[in-house]
Amino acid sequence: MLLLPSVARAQLPGMGDGGEMTISAERQLGDRIGRELYRDNAYTDDPVLQEYVTAIFRKLMAAARTRGELSPEMEERFAWRVVLMREREINAFALPGGYMGINLGLIAAVGSRDELATVMGHELSHVTQRHIARMLDKQSRQTPWMLAGMILGAIAASRAGGRSGGDLGQAMIMGTQAYAMNSQLGFSRDMEREADRVGFGVMTQAGYAPQGAAAMFEKLQYASRLNDNGSYPYLRSHPLTSERIADMQARSQQTPGSAAALPLVMDHAMVSARARVLARAGVDQFRLWVNAASDSDFDKGSAAQQAGTLYAAAMSASQLREFDSARALAARLVTRTNGDASAARLARLLSAEIELAAGTPARATPWIDVKSKDRPEQIQAAQWAVASRQTAAQMAPIVQGLRDRVARDAGDATAWRTLSSLYGAQNEPLRAIRAEAEANVAMLDYPAARDRFKAAQDLARQMAEGKPGLPPLDHYEASIIDARAREIDAQLRQQMLDERDLPR
């Protein structure tokens, strides 16, 4: 929900089409922006939070497909990635090429999956209705790479909130010019109403409660009445109007079963707590959250509220490196979540995370599931295996699980980096370097990927020559590396040609 674009079909009545910007051009522009976001210091790939938002995103994508909002070409050609940013401000934004950005502040603020699905459904609908292409066609005099700079600068400007320009890092390519063009990058009122309408249909089709939309709009309306203190950049990029509010209220009321309020559920309370802790909180705030678990009001909260409080307290204590306190709070959380499978799983993951942070991987062993196919468990199991110096045989199922994961999703940079650490621990340096290279490819950093592939080729030659201290050469792995090196060289040459017009 920022000041940005998205992509889609060109056949919505009354709104026109996507103009001259092709789907390929939009994806290329999105990759240019995504490459800078991945380099931003605020970017994070927290496995627990990423899993949570990705599950919602996939359900919304499936619903959009069912409703005919998502064209086969767009589904195939776009990236469809959710990028998490460690920012406290309540915001989300659609980007060219199927990228969606979400601030952790948004996850921390919403009271349910349904509210989060409302925001994400709205942003996805900006994409599927081709609003970005339509909007950027107005800037047709600019090169795609200048447009990328304008969009990145607009994101950076929305995040500034009084912070120094240095905090904006790589995202600020053309900040001054981009900020000046904010109004030109904003969605029109018609586009906002269309995204509301289509997004509501998508989120309800996906099985999310319409009350979530009503509750989210109430939050935004309340913030808007306070003239927004800067915590809701969304309101500047997606300003509320009386028509939008009335329309959403009418849609929510007309949907069967929409009258009852949504209760806070335990696992969402815990995920929200995690987002709060990770969203650039400081020492004083960590201390407040730790103390909240022993406050006199703790027992007055619901079971879900208590779980959220304990989660934030345990994680904050770990951040403060007060591990005995963190363990005690995590133990209380495990007890509190007993009987709720989803919440209990999050408590187990946090318990293991605390032990790994404390440098006591042996104490994490009871919480580790080496056979799990779920991403957070796989990554955590790998961290545990390396830290506890498991044997190659003991690491084998973890390695296989991650190899299966990257085979399904080659764009999972964290899985590739985790695999690299496992290969290194197994004395498989060639595979370790190749995995590092593939992680760089996933982050769209082709120069770094090329360097790693070249390093792998050099190592393969040394192995072939029988250099002492190196394992035997895996010829199959070496052939993959040679092929991938050629592919990345070609991609890098094309990227350099594409970026010749990028302002310096």
Phi, psi and omega in degrees: 000050181255211180265030191236181188273185176188183190222161177179198179293157180250043185220031177276129182297139171085350183246355182080188182246188185279008176067217188271343183289117181281166177297322178296317180295322180292321177296320179298318177295318179298319178297322179298317179289316180300322179301321179286323179295321179297333180275346185292140179297338180279346181294138176217145173240069177288120187301322182292310181292322179297318178299319183296310183287327180293323178299318178294315182301316181295321178294321178293320177299316180297320179293319179298322178296314181299321182281353181082015180277340186247111182287149178302321181296315180295318180299322182284323191270336185273162185285320183052065180236138172259122183253121181267137180239133182278074180230141181283335183297145183274105187198155171209156183207142174269144182231161177302151172079012176089015173271144175228130178258140177225125173283144176298334177300328177292314179299323180291332188270331185284149184265359182196165171302324185294322176293316179296321178296330177298312180295313183293324177295322176298313180294319178299325181288329170302323180289307187290339178266007173064033182293325181296311181299318180297318183291316183285339175299332178293339179260034189299341179285345181268148173289157177304326184283331173290323176299319178300316179297320179297316182294315179298319178295324178294320176299312182299318180296322180292335182270347190300308174050034179092354179284162180289154181301333181297334181289345186277345172057217188294339186292338185270087181274311183225054191307311186297311180295319182295319181297321180295336184259016180310312185297328181284342180264000180280149177288149178286165178298321179297319178296321179295315179296321179295318178294325175299311184294309182292318181298321178297316178297321180293314184291324177286323175300326180284355177100007179272147187287137179298336177301333179298320178294316180298317181294321181293318179293327176295318177300313182293322179295319179297315179296322180295321179295332177276006182066017176055115180273011180105350180282342183242073174303337178305323183290335178281328181270333179233068185299137178284145172234161180298327180294317180296316181297313181297319180297316181292322177298319180294317180297317181296320182288332182278349182275129180304139176076020187262005186280321187289142177287151181274127178283154173286126179258157192296313185292325177294320178301323181287319177296318178299319178297319179298317179297320179299316183292320184280345186278059174058039176285159181249180184300317181298320179291321176303317181297319178298319181290323176297315182292333182298333181288344178244011180290154181294338180275354185302314184291346180279344183282162175291171178301320180293318178298319178296319179297317179296319179295315180294322180297310180298322181293313181295317180292322178295318178299322177295319178298327178278358181063031173259077193288329176296317177295319180298318179297316181296319179292321178296323178297319176297322179294318178301316179295317184294328184269359179301126181104347176244103189301315182294316179292321180297323177297315179297325178293321178295315179300319179292321179299316178293320180300320180296317181292322178293320177295328181282350182078026179237067185299331179299325179286344177277344187309316181298339183264354186270136177240098185286346182260357183296146175261002181275141188300312180302318179294320181297314181293319179293320178298322178294317178299318179295317182298318179291315183294326182265005176055053176292158179285166179301321179295321180290330179282343189307312181293330178290316178300314182297320179298318179288325176297319176298322182295312182288337174293325177280326184221089182292348180271010180272090184297321181296320178296319178297316181294324178294318175300319179301318180294324178292315179299320178298319179292335180269007182059047173239072188296328181295314178294326180297316181291320179298320179296322175299317179298316181294328176296320178293323176299316181298329178271008178065022179261081186290325176300316179294323178296317179300318180298320180290320177296321177296321177297321178294320178296319177298317180295320179299321178296318178296321177296318180297329179278356178074035180300133181300143178089353180254146176290167178298153181286133171268102186295326179295315179296320180297323180291323176297317181298317179298317181294316180293324178299318179295318180298316182290324175302317180294317179295322181292319177299318179294319179299318180294324176294318181296328188263011179299330183270002181293126180298144179254000000 
